[in-house]
Amino acid sequence: MEHGKEWNAAEPSGAGLTDPATGLFERPLFLLELKRELLRSERTGEPFTVALMDLEGAADPASAAQEPANEESLREFGALVRSSIREFDLGCRFTNNLFGLLLLKTSVEVAHVVGERIRKAVEQRFGGTLSVSVGMVSFPVDAPDRDGLLSRARQALQNAKTAGRNRVYYFARPSGRRGEEKPRVLVVDDDRRNVKLMASYLLPEGYEVLPAHSGEEAMALIAHTEVDLLLLDIMMPGLDGYEVCKRIKNRDATRLVPVILITALDDIQAKIRGIEAGADDFLSKPANREELLARTRALIRVRNLNKSLTSVENALFSLASAVEAKDNYTLGHTQRVANLAVALGRRLSLSEGEIFALRIGGILHDVGKIGIAEEILNKPGKLDEREWEVMRSHPEIGYRICLPLKSTLGLALDVVRHHHEKLDGSSYPDGLKGEEISTASRIMCVVDIYDALVTRRPYRTEMPKAKALEILNEEAAAGKLDPAVVAELQDLVG
């Protein structure tokens, strides 16, 4: 069936909260939350995914007509959707058989797992009398705004249905980069003459130049366009160069893009501010052609090295997402653990290197579970001794997987291997004691246990936060967990 105005992204009025037939939220609230998530994601750089789902009845071979879903089927479908997403995600009924999902802080790799989970659940529950097609898009990769996301989600949904219905289809934005691509330089200056001058230096040397005339325009452009270097004026109205540089360096998607700050200020304090914002280099106005080209070449060489490094890291992160796909009960666990560990690390005044280890180690700490059978991961009861032996192997498996990136991961590799070690030497895989365990690994151990206690698992329901903290304090008192870390966690979450 075709969907047009019924899903259109007009400004929501706020009327209507819950659809009585499915128990899912209604369209106005969904669009309002999507707008809020766009603003949040633009600030933080975290991805999110939008999905459109079409619930379809079995086709009549004679007429190709679709049997509509009845009230009972809609109610059951709504329950299936709610049980397949996290509490902070959003499920919505747009109209008739068209539904939407808003999956927060979720890459499309993880979101695809959710889509497949819903598709399979519908297939199993309704035995082929109903099926669901799913189209997905991710921000900021596929579209920079709400209308674009919904339009491309609709296109992805149509592709899923064209492929034969009962499919999960991800909208992949065609890349503008070619095999023999030109390095892409974003030149940002409110004075258009300066942009033209730098373009006149760069274009004859084989660079592609993207112009922007404000900090806001630069941020909007870099949100959905890959660039290799920024030439960034400092003194601009609105978002100045310092703030743009800071935002770019604070976002995972753009933190490795080199930034050259260009200014007429010959002031040591201006350079100090630029260094604090994360700038990679400086040029004075008016830019000297030979100096600009030399520094551009040098930083783009660095950018190309970082791209190779990032591609390997992304492969590991995708593997970590695949691990979550195996375990129905830990979707979102790695990101929650990484975020909480970083927050604790900052409260405990850890170095930036240790904070990096907590962020990357948090995402990768369970990657070794890729080698654990699903019947063990999802067993609805306590593991026997043989199964525990298998489960306890995951830190060492993860360590071996990540070892080729030892020089890049550094302390994060230690977190992957030792996130289950306890201070009294009673845990695995190496039975480390006391100071043999790094502070980062101690933090990860506490946070990992806490998240496991307060979330639902196949063998028990989630535990109240107060009870989880009580258990952690008992473990600290018994000399197993770092009491300083447990106390800081209690202060943070309690």
C-alpha positions in Angstrom: 0.0 0.0 0.0 1.1 3.6 -0.7 1.7 6.0 2.2 1.6 9.7 1.6 0.2 12.4 3.7 -0.5 10.1 6.7 3.3 10.1 7.6 4.1 13.6 6.4 6.4 15.5 8.8 4.1 18.5 9.5 4.7 20.3 12.8 3.1 18.1 15.5 0.4 19.6 17.6 1.1 17.4 20.6 -2.5 16.0 20.4 -2.7 12.3 21.0 -0.3 10.2 23.1 -1.1 6.5 22.8 -2.8 4.6 20.1 -5.6 2.6 21.8 -5.4 -0.3 19.3 -1.7 -1.1 19.7 -0.5 0.7 22.9 2.2 2.5 20.9 2.6 6.2 20.8 0.7 8.3 18.2 2.3 10.2 15.3 2.4 13.8 16.9 4.4 12.7 19.8 6.8 10.6 17.6 7.5 13.7 15.4 8.1 15.9 18.4 10.5 13.4 19.9 12.3 13.0 16.6 12.8 16.8 16.5 14.2 16.7 20.0 16.5 13.8 19.2 17.9 15.7 16.2 18.8 18.7 18.4 20.4 16.4 21.0 22.4 14.4 18.4 23.6 17.5 16.7 25.1 18.5 20.0 26.6 15.2 21.0 27.4 13.6 17.7 25.7 10.3 18.7 23.8 8.5 16.0 20.2 7.4 16.1 18.0 5.4 13.7 14.5 5.9 12.3 12.5 3.0 11.0 9.2 2.7 9.2 7.3 -0.6 9.3 4.4 -1.8 7.2 2.3 -4.6 8.7 0.8 -6.5 5.8 -1.7 -9.4 5.5 -1.2 -12.4 3.3 -1.9 -11.6 -0.4 -4.8 -13.2 -2.2 -3.2 -14.8 -5.2 -6.3 -14.2 -7.3 -6.6 -10.5 -6.6 -3.3 -9.5 -5.0 -5.4 -7.9 -2.3 -4.0 -7.5 1.2 -5.9 -8.8 4.2 -6.0 -6.0 6.8 -4.8 -6.7 10.3 -7.7 -7.1 12.8 -7.8 -5.5 16.3 -6.4 -8.5 18.0 -3.5 -8.7 15.6 -2.8 -5.0 16.0 -2.8 -5.4 19.8 -0.4 -8.3 19.6 1.9 -6.5 17.1 2.1 -3.5 19.4 3.1 -5.8 22.3 5.8 -7.4 20.1 7.2 -4.0 19.2 7.3 -2.8 22.8 9.1 -6.0 24.0 11.7 -5.7 21.2 12.9 -2.2 22.0 14.4 -0.5 25.0 12.4 1.6 27.5 13.9 4.8 26.1 13.2 4.0 22.5 9.9 5.0 20.9 7.4 2.9 18.9 4.6 4.7 17.1 1.5 4.0 14.9 1.3 6.5 12.1 -1.9 5.3 10.6 -3.6 2.0 9.6 -0.8 -0.5 9.2 2.2 2.0 9.1 4.4 2.2 12.2 7.5 4.0 13.2 10.5 3.4 15.5 12.9 5.9 17.0 16.0 4.1 18.3 18.1 6.4 20.3 21.9 6.4 20.5 21.8 3.4 18.1 23.9 2.8 15.0 22.2 1.1 12.0 24.1 -2.1 12.7 22.4 -2.5 16.1 19.1 -1.1 14.8 19.1 -3.8 12.1 19.1 -6.4 14.8 16.0 -4.8 16.3 14.3 -4.8 12.9 15.1 -8.5 12.3 13.9 -9.3 15.8 10.5 -7.7 15.2 10.3 -9.3 11.7 11.0 -12.8 13.0 8.6 -12.4 16.0 5.8 -11.4 13.6 6.6 -14.3 11.3 6.6 -16.8 14.2 3.5 -15.4 15.9 1.3 -15.1 12.9 2.5 -18.0 10.9 2.6 -16.1 7.6 -0.9 -14.6 7.8 0.8 -11.3 8.6 4.3 -10.0 7.8 6.2 -6.8 8.4 8.5 -4.9 6.1 11.0 -2.5 7.6 12.9 0.5 6.1 15.7 2.2 8.2 17.8 5.3 8.0 20.5 6.6 10.3 21.3 10.1 11.4 23.6 11.8 10.5 24.8 9.5 7.8 21.7 9.4 5.6 20.0 12.7 6.0 20.7 15.9 8.0 17.1 16.8 9.0 13.7 15.4 10.0 12.0 15.6 6.6 15.0 14.0 4.9 15.1 11.1 7.4 11.4 10.4 7.0 11.5 10.6 3.2 14.5 8.2 3.0 12.9 5.9 5.5 9.9 5.7 3.3 12.1 5.0 0.3 13.9 2.2 2.3 10.5 0.8 3.3 9.4 0.7 -0.4 12.6 -1.0 -1.3 12.0 -3.6 1.4 8.5 -4.3 0.0 9.7 -4.3 -3.6 12.3 -7.0 -2.7 9.4 -9.3 -1.8 7.9 -8.0 1.5 8.9 -9.3 4.9 12.4 -7.7 4.6 14.5 -5.3 6.7 16.1 -2.8 4.3 18.6 -0.1 5.2 18.7 3.1 3.1 22.4 3.4 2.1 23.1 7.0 0.9 25.2 6.9 -2.3 28.7 8.0 -1.6 29.9 11.1 -3.3 33.5 9.8 -3.1 35.1 8.0 -6.0 37.9 5.5 -6.2 40.3 8.3 -7.4 38.8 10.9 -5.1 40.1 14.3 -4.6 40.9 15.4 -1.0 37.9 17.5 0.2 38.7 20.7 2.1 36.0 22.7 3.9 36.9 26.4 3.9 34.9 28.4 6.5 35.1 32.3 6.6 32.3 34.9 6.8 34.3 37.0 4.3 33.5 35.5 0.9 36.7 37.1 -0.5 38.9 35.0 1.8 37.0 31.8 0.8 37.6 32.6 -2.9 41.3 33.3 -2.3 41.9 30.0 -0.5 39.9 28.2 -3.1 42.1 29.7 -5.8 45.2 28.2 -4.1 43.6 24.7 -3.5 41.7 24.0 -6.7 44.7 24.0 -9.1 46.4 21.5 -6.8 43.6 18.9 -7.2 41.6 19.6 -4.0 37.9 19.7 -3.9 36.8 22.8 -2.0 33.5 23.2 -0.1 32.7 26.8 1.0 30.9 27.8 4.1 30.3 31.3 5.3 29.4 30.8 9.0 30.0 28.4 11.8 26.5 27.2 11.7 26.7 26.5 8.0 29.9 24.5 8.5 28.4 22.4 11.3 25.3 21.6 9.1 27.5 20.6 6.2 30.0 18.4 8.1 27.1 16.6 9.7 26.4 14.7 6.5 29.4 15.3 4.3 32.8 13.6 4.7 35.7 16.1 4.6 39.5 15.7 4.9 40.5 19.1 6.3 38.9 22.3 7.7 40.4 25.7 7.0 38.6 27.6 9.7 38.4 31.4 10.4 38.4 32.3 14.1 36.6 35.6 14.1 33.1 35.0 12.9 29.7 36.1 14.1 27.5 33.5 15.8 29.6 30.3 16.2 33.2 31.4 16.1 36.1 29.2 15.0 37.0 28.1 18.5 33.5 26.8 19.1 33.2 25.1 15.7 36.6 23.4 16.3 35.6 22.3 19.8 32.4 20.8 18.6 34.1 18.9 15.7 36.8 17.5 18.0 34.2 16.4 20.6 32.2 14.3 18.1 33.3 10.8 17.4 32.3 11.0 13.8 34.6 14.1 13.1 37.2 14.1 15.9 40.0 12.9 13.5 39.3 15.5 10.9 42.3 18.0 11.0 41.5 21.7 11.6 43.7 24.6 10.7 42.6 27.8 12.4 43.2 31.0 10.4 43.2 34.4 12.0 44.5 37.9 11.8 45.3 37.7 15.5 49.0 37.5 16.2 48.4 36.6 19.8 49.8 33.8 21.9 46.5 33.7 23.9 44.6 33.1 20.7 46.7 30.1 19.9 46.4 28.7 23.4 42.6 28.9 23.0 42.9 27.2 19.7 45.0 24.4 21.1 42.5 23.9 23.9 39.7 23.7 21.3 41.7 20.9 19.6 43.2 22.8 16.6 45.9 20.9 14.7 47.6 23.9 13.2 47.4 27.7 12.7 47.8 30.1 9.8 47.9 33.9 9.8 45.8 36.1 7.5 46.4 36.7 4.7 47.3 33.1 4.1 50.6 32.6 2.2 50.0 30.2 -0.7 53.0 28.0 -0.3 52.6 27.7 3.5 48.9 26.9 3.2 49.5 24.2 0.6 52.4 22.7 2.6 50.4 22.4 5.8 47.3 21.2 3.9 49.4 18.3 2.3 50.9 17.4 5.7 47.6 17.2 7.5 45.8 15.3 4.8 48.6 12.7 4.9 47.8 12.4 8.6 44.0 12.2 7.8 44.6 9.3 5.4 46.5 7.4 8.1 43.7 8.0 10.6 41.1 6.8 8.0 42.9 3.4 7.8 43.0 3.2 11.5 39.4 4.2 11.9 38.3 1.5 9.4 39.9 -1.2 11.5 38.3 0.3 14.7 34.9 0.4 13.0 35.3 -3.3 12.1 35.8 -4.1 15.8 32.8 -1.9 16.8 30.7 -3.7 14.2 31.8 -7.0 15.7 30.8 -5.7 19.2 27.3 -4.9 17.7 27.1 -8.4 16.3 27.8 -9.7 19.9 24.8 -7.7 21.2 22.7 -9.2 18.4 23.4 -12.7 19.8 22.1 -11.7 23.2 18.5 -10.5 23.3 18.9 -9.1 26.8 22.0 -7.0 26.5 21.0 -4.6 23.6 22.5 -1.3 24.5 24.7 -2.7 27.3 28.1 -1.8 25.8 27.1 1.8 25.2 25.6 2.2 28.6 28.6 0.7 30.3 31.0 2.9 28.2 29.1 6.1 29.0 28.9 5.3 32.7 32.5 4.3 32.9 33.6 7.5 31.2 31.5 9.6 33.6 33.1 7.8 36.6 36.6 8.2 35.1 36.1 12.0 34.8 34.8 12.2 38.4 37.9 10.3 39.6 40.1 12.7 37.6 41.6 10.1 35.3 43.9 11.1 32.5 42.6 11.6 28.9 44.3 8.3 28.0 42.4 6.5 30.7 39.2 8.1 29.6 39.8 6.9 26.1 40.5 3.4 27.4 37.1 3.4 29.3 35.2 4.7 26.2 36.7 2.2 23.7 37.1 -0.6 26.3 33.5 -0.2 27.3 32.3 -0.7 23.7 34.7 -3.7 23.1 34.7 -5.3 26.6 32.3 -8.1 25.6 33.5 -8.6 22.0 34.8 -12.0 23.0 31.2 -13.3 23.4 31.2 -13.6 19.7 32.8 -17.0 20.5 30.1 -18.1 23.0 27.2 -20.2 21.8 23.8 -18.4 21.9 22.2 -21.2 24.0 24.7 -20.3 26.7 24.3 -16.5 26.4 20.5 -16.8 26.4 20.0 -19.7 28.7 16.9 -19.0 30.9 18.5 -20.3 34.1 21.8 -20.7 35.9 24.8 -22.0 34.0 26.3 -25.3 34.9 30.1 -25.6 35.6 30.9 -26.5 32.0 28.9 -23.6 30.7 30.5 -21.2 33.1 33.9 -22.4 32.0 32.9 -21.5 28.4 31.5 -18.1 29.5 34.6 -17.2 31.5 36.7 -17.5 28.3 35.2 -14.4 26.7 37.7 -11.9 28.0 40.6 -13.8 26.6 38.8 -14.4 23.3 38.1 -10.6 23.1 41.8 -9.9 24.0 43.0 -12.1 21.1 40.5 -10.4 18.7 41.7 -6.9 19.6 45.4 -7.7 20.0 46.4 -6.7 16.4 45.4 -3.1 17.4 47.5 -3.1 20.6 49.4 0.0 19.6 46.2 1.9 19.0 44.0 0.5 21.8 46.6 0.7 24.5 45.0 0.6 27.9 41.6 -0.3 26.3 43.1 -3.7 25.5 43.8 -4.2 29.2 40.1 -3.3 29.9 38.9 -5.9 27.4 41.0 -8.6 29.1 40.7 -7.7 32.8 37.2 -6.2 33.2 36.2 -9.2 35.4 39.3 -9.2 37.6 38.6 -8.6 41.3 41.0 -7.1 43.9 41.3 -10.4 46.0 42.5 -12.4 43.0 39.3 -14.5 42.9 38.2 -13.8 39.4 39.3 -14.4 35.8 41.0 -14.7 33.4 44.4 -14.1 35.1 43.5 -14.0 38.8 45.1 -10.5 39.3 45.2 -8.9 42.7 45.2 -5.3 44.0 47.5 -2.9 42.2 48.0 -5.5 39.4 44.6 -4.4 38.1 44.5 -1.0 36.4 42.1 1.7 37.6 40.3 1.6 34.2 39.7 -2.1 34.6 38.5 -1.7 38.2 36.0 0.9 37.0 34.8 -1.3 34.1 34.3 -4.2 36.5 32.1 -2.2 38.8 30.1 -0.6 36.0 29.7 -3.9 34.2 28.3 -5.6 37.3 26.0 -2.7 38.1 24.5 -2.6 34.6 24.0 -6.4 34.7 22.1 -6.1 38.0 19.8 -3.4 37.0 18.8 -4.8 33.6 16.6 -7.8 32.8 18.5 -11.1 32.0 17.2 -14.4 30.7 17.4 -15.9 34.3 15.9 -13.0 36.3 14.1 -9.7 36.2 15.9 -6.4 36.6 17.0 -5.4 40.2 16.1 -2.1 41.9 19.0 0.4 41.8 19.3 0.5 45.6 19.6 -3.3 45.9 22.3 -3.3 43.1 24.3 -0.7 45.0 23.9 -2.6 48.2 25.5 -5.7 46.6 28.3 -3.6 45.2 29.0 -2.2 48.6 29.1 -5.7 50.1 31.6 -6.8 47.4 33.7 -3.7 48.2 33.6 -4.4 51.9 34.7 -8.0 51.2 37.8 -6.7 49.3 36.6 -7.7 45.9 35.7 -4.3 44.3 37.5 -0.9 44.6 35.5 0.9 47.4 36.4 4.3 46.0 34.9 3.4 42.6 31.8 1.9 44.2 31.3 5.1 46.4 31.7 7.3 43.3 29.2 5.2 41.4 26.7 5.4 44.3 27.1 9.2 44.4 26.7 9.4 40.6 23.6 7.2 40.1 22.1 7.3 43.6 
